[in-house]
Amino acid sequence: MKTMTLQRESTPSSSTCLLLAFELGERRWKVGFTVGIGQRPRVRDLAAGAVACLDDEIKRAKQQFGVPSDAPVISCYEAGRDGFWLHRYLVAHGITNHVVDSSSIEVSRRARRAKTDRLDLGGLLTLLARFVQGERRLWHVVRVPSVTEEDARHLPRTIEAVTQHRTRLINRVKGLLATHGVRCRVDADFLRTIGEVRLWDGTPLPPGLAERLRTEWAQLTHIAQQLRALKAARTKRQRDLTTTHGRTMTQLLRVRGVGPTSATVLTAEIFGWRQIRNRRQLGALVGLVPAPYQSGEMQRDQGITRAGNTHARHVIMQVAWGWVRYQPLSGLTQWYQHRFGGGGKRLQRVGIVALARKLLIALWRYLERGVIPDGAQLKPLRMRA
């Protein structure tokens, strides 16, 4: 025991670092400091966003734990509502920070476990200490994009949100008409149509319903204008070959079956800025990897994990369905038809997930190494909104 104590005390103080963890809330932040596992943490409350007080708290923590004033500080917090601005602030002030995927953090499996911000903060500090000591599989660290890379994701996500809102409005209009037994197309002649339509007894639409339909149509008209402007901005970005995003989208659009929406989303979410090391990492990034369950004699397939980037996963699934249609002679389509084409609808849906993963990897190799997917056809690039 004495030998162990002497070994710990003989550790050079220059190798000591201060560990810092954040528990971020909407109004209050909890910050915890420690120097290793087994140390009672120093916990302080701060107003949300009060980074100006952070330097003083770091100095006081170093004095309390006897850490040199020039010792490095390593911090962490869970990815969430506050995004990445705090990470950029910490890095700019010389602090090594890790943004952690909250769903990957180890927690107790008890049905009723104690959970408070203070307990969560202590757990983060313990995990951070283990991470600094070399453990790498206890959580997943998020790859933080730059401001430019993060900003590039807003355009495709805005188009997606506006398109979904338009679909909701159209469904609402059709639902309102269906309650009166009326069915008509929601197109450019919609206002004239609702003025001419008659109910089952030959009477016109009730005035309240007609007024609401006109209001919904005005919103649809405004949304259509927004979509045209957004798609024009997307086309402009595709034509800008001076940027990485523009070159990547242009290269993707050369592949038959990949449209402007798919190329924009895949570029902004994955291929335009992430450094993919291997195909397993790429599949895990979009949640297209299996989640097996095996315990003793029990063994079953839980399907794919569905973790990671939801936007990219939805898009690559759509591209996979289009690939079967527009690339019938490609090796991937022939593999799909051989394995799943003769089955029922459920088997085909299962197979399209496997095809989507293979297709995503093939597109990555095409962008990184210029390897065209086996048997795939390229198309002349035409810039369209």
N, C-alpha and C positions, 0 to 999 in steps of 0.2 A: 504493500500500500504506500509506504514511504517513497519507494522508487517511482511509482506512478505519479505521486504528488510532485516529486522533483522534476519529472519529465514535463508535466503540464506547466510548472512554473518557469521552466527553462525555455518555453516557446517564445521566440522573439516577438516583441510587442509590435514591430513593424508589420508583421503578418496579420495583425488583428484588424478586423473591419467591423463597422457598425451595421447591423441589420435593421431595416426599417420596413414596416408593413402598414398598409392603409386599409381601413374599412370605410368605404365611401358611402355617404348618405346624401339625401337631397338637401338637408339643412345642416347637419353636423357630420364631421369626419372624426373618426378615431384613428390615431396613429400610435403604433407600438414600436419600441426600440429594444434590442437585445444584442448580445455578442455571441450567443451560441445556445445550444440545447441545454436545458437545465437551469438557465438563468431566469430569474423573475423579471418579466418585461416591464419597461417603463411605458405606461399608457397615458396618453393625453387626448383631450377633446379640443377640436378646432372647429371654427365655423367653416361651412362648406366653401371651398375655393380659397381659403385664407393661406395661400402659399407664402405670403410675406412673413408669416410667423414661423415658417418651417425651419429657416436657418437658425433661429434662436433655439428652437427645440432640439435640433441636431447638436448644437454646441453644448447644451445642458446635458443631453444624453451621453455625449462623449466624456464629459467631466464626471458624471455619475458612475459610468462603467470603467473609468480609468483608461479610456482609449485616447491615443495621441490625436491632437487636433487636426493633423494632416492625414489621418487614416481614411481609407476609402469607405464610402457608404453604398450599400447594396439594398435596393428596395423592391417591393412588389405590390401589386394590387390586382383585383379581379377585373377582367374586362366587363364593361357594362355601360350604364347610362352616360358616364362621363367621357367615354371614348378614349382618345389617345392624347388629348392636349396635356394632361398631367405628365404622361410619359415624356413628351417632348420638352416640357419644362424641366423635369428632373435631369434628363440627359444634358440639356443645355447648361445646367448648373453643376455638372461633373459627377452626377450620381448614376450609378449603374442600375437600371430599372428593368423589371420583367413584368409584362402584362400577361396574366394567367387566365386561361380558359376556365371559367367557374365550374363548368360541368365535369371537368377532369380532376377536381380536387378531391382528395380522400376525405370521406366522412364516415361517421359511425352508421352501422346498418341496423341499429335498434329501431323498433317501430316508433317509439317515442323517445327522441333524443333531445337533450338540452341544447338550445340554440339561442345565443345572444350575440350582439356585435362584439362584446369583449371576448367571448369564447372563440368566435370566428377569427378575431385578430390574433389571439394566441396560437390558434392552429396554423394560420398563415406564417407566423414567425417561425414556428417549428419546422414547417415544410421548407421555408426559405433557408433555414440553417442546414437542413439535409441536402438541399439543392446545391448550396455553396460547397458542401463537403464532397460533392461528386455524384449524388443520386440524380438521375435524369428522367426516370420513368414514373415519378410520383405525381407529376402534373404535366400539362401541355402549355408551353409558352407560345403566345400569339406573336405572329410576325407583324410588326407594326409598319404600316405604309407611311410614306412621306406625305406631306400636305398635298402635293400635286397628284400623287397616286390615289389618295383618298378622295380628292375632289373629282377625279375622273369618273368615279363610280356613281356620282349623283345623276348624271344625264340618263344612263340606262335605267336606273332605279326610278327616276321621275317618270320616264315613259311607261314603265311597268305599272306604277301607281295610278297614273292618269288613265291608262287603258283599263285597268281593273275598275276604276270609278265609272268609266263610260259603260262598261258591261253591267255594273250594278244598276245604273240609271235605265238602261234599255230593258233589263229584266223587270225593274219596277214598273215601267210603262206597260209592258206586256202583261204583267200581273194585274194592274189596275183595269186594263181592258178585259182580261179574262174573267174578272168577277162579274162583268155584265154580259158575258157571252159573246164578246167581240174579239176578233182576231184580225190584225192588219200588220203590214210591214212598217217598221220604223225606218223610213228612208227620207229622201229630200222632199217628198210630197206628203209628209206626215200631217202637217197642219191642215192641208186641204182634205185629206182623207178623214180626219176626225170630225171635220165639219159636215161631211157627207154621210158618214156611217150612221146606221140606225140600229136600235136595239131589237129584241125579238118581237116586240109589239109595234114596230114601225116608228117609235118615237126617237128623237135625237138623244145624244148623250146628255146626262144631267149637267147643269151649268157648273156646279162645283167640280165635278170630274173633268169637264172640258178645260176649266181654268187651271187645274193642277197639271193636266197633261201639257198645256202650253208652257207652264213654268218649267216642267221637266225638259221639254224640248229646247227651251232657251239655254238651260244648263248644258244639254248635249251639244248645242251649236257652239257654245263657248269652249267646251272641252275639245271639240273637233279642231277649232282654231289653235288651241294650245298644242295638240298633237302634231299638227302640220308644222308649227314653229320648232317643236322639239326634234322632229324627224329631219327638218332642214339643218338644224345644228348638228345632228348625228352625221348627216351626209358631208357636212363641212369638215367634221373631224376625220372622217374616212379619207378625205382627199388630202389632208395635211400629212404628207409623207416625211416631213421633217421631225416628227415625233415618233416615239416608240409605239404609242397606241395606234397612230395612223398607219404605220407600216405593218403592224400585226393584223389590224382589221383588214387591210388590203390583201394580205396574204391569205387570210381565212376566207375572204369573199371569193377567192379564185376557185375554191372547192365547191363543186356542185352539191347542193343540198344544204349549204350554210348560207343563211340570209343575213341582211343587215342587223336585225335584232340579235340574232345568235352571235354574230361576230362581235358586236359591241359589248354584249354582256360577258362573253368569255374573255375578251381582252381586258375589260375593266376589272373583272373579278379575279382573274387568274393569270392569263398569259402575258398581260401588259406589264407586270411588275414583280410577280413572285419568282423566286429562284427554286424551281422544282429539281430535286436531286434524283428521284427515281419514280417509277410507275406506281409503287405502293404508296408513296407519299401523295401522289396526285389523286389516286383513288380515295384515300382517306380524307383528303381535303374537301371533297364534295360528298362524302358519305356513301360512296358506291363500293363499299367493301363488306364482306359477310360478317355477321355477328354470331358465331357458333356458341352453343351452350352445351357443356358436357360436365356432368357430375356423377361419378360412379358409373352405374349402368345406364343412367339417363343421358340421352344425347338427342338434340333437336336443332333445327336450323331456325334462327330468329329473323332471317332475312338480312337486308342491308342495315347499316348503322343509322343512316339518314342524319349523320352529323356533318358539321362543316358548313360550307357555303350553300345556302338554300337556292339562291338565285342561279348559280351556275349549275346546280343539280337539275333544276326544273328545265333549264334551257337545253342541256345536253340530252335529256330524255326526249324533248321535242325534236332535236336534231337527229336522234337515233331513229325515230319513226319516219322522219323525212328521208333518212339515208336509205332505208329499205326501198322507198319509192323512187328516189332520184338516182340512186347508185345500184341498180339491180345486178350489175356485172362485177361489182367489187368483191374482194375476198371476204370482207366482213359480212356483206349481205348473204353471200352464199353459205358462209358458216352459220348464220342465223337461220336461214331457210332449212338447212340440213338438220340442225339441232331442234328447232322449235316451230318451223313453218307448218309442219304437218299436225301439230297439236291443236288443242282448243284455245279459246281466247285467254284463259287464265295462264296457260303455258306460254303463250306468246307474250303476255305482259311480263312474265318472269324473265323470259329470254331477252326482252328489250332492255332490261336493266343491265344484263351482262353485255349486250351489244353497246350500250351507252358507255360503260366503263372502257371497253376495248376501243371505242371510237375516240373517247377523250384522250387516251394514251396515244393513239395514232395521230391525232391532231397536234399533240404536244411534240411528238417526234418530227412531224412535218414542219412545225415552226422552228424547232431547235436545230434540226439537222438537215432540213430540206428533203426528208424522205416522204414521198407521196404515198398515201395508203394504197395497199395492194389493189390494183384494178380500178382505182378511183379515177373519175374524169374531172378535169379542170374546165373552167368556163371562162369566156372572155369577161373581163371586169367591166361592169356597167354601173355607174354611180346613180343610185336612185334613192329617194327618200323612203 
